[in-house]
Amino acid sequence: MDSAILNQLRGGYCRLNAYLFKIGQVDSELCEYGNKETVEHFLLECPRWDAHRKRRRKREELEKLTVTRMCGAYSSEKLDGPIEKWRPTMQTVREAISYVKDIGRLDARTTN
């Protein structure tokens, strides 16, 4: 299940409104706060999940996160340093998966 969540987040093919709207499953690509519900919005920005994010990370750590980093991929030399020396931060990846599981937003058995 963890790999399925990670693949959904990496590809954007998941039960978030931006994708569901694209495939005709919902009437709007927006979250309940009126923003396009993308993976980035869900993981890093949506006010609905602020409390979940804040429980898991300090403010300064949250400001450094990107979807790419949360999914265990290289972002850029500016953020991650030289690619030759880069290694994914597996703790961050595990925390992202745990966050998604706790919320249940991508679970087919739940609704928005």
Number of C-alpha atoms within 10 A of each C-alpha: 8 13 9 11 18 19 14 17 26 17 9 15 16 21 22 25 24 21 20 17 16 13 10 11 12 14 10 16 20 16 19 12 10 10 15 19 24 23 22 15 16 22 21 18 15 19 14 12 15 13 9 15 19 12 9 14 12 10 11 8 10 13 10 9 14 16 19 15 20 24 23 20 17 17 15 13 11 7 12 15 13 11 11 7 7 14 12 14 13 13 11 15 20 16 15 23 20 15 17 20 15 10 12 14 17 17 14 9 7 10 10 11
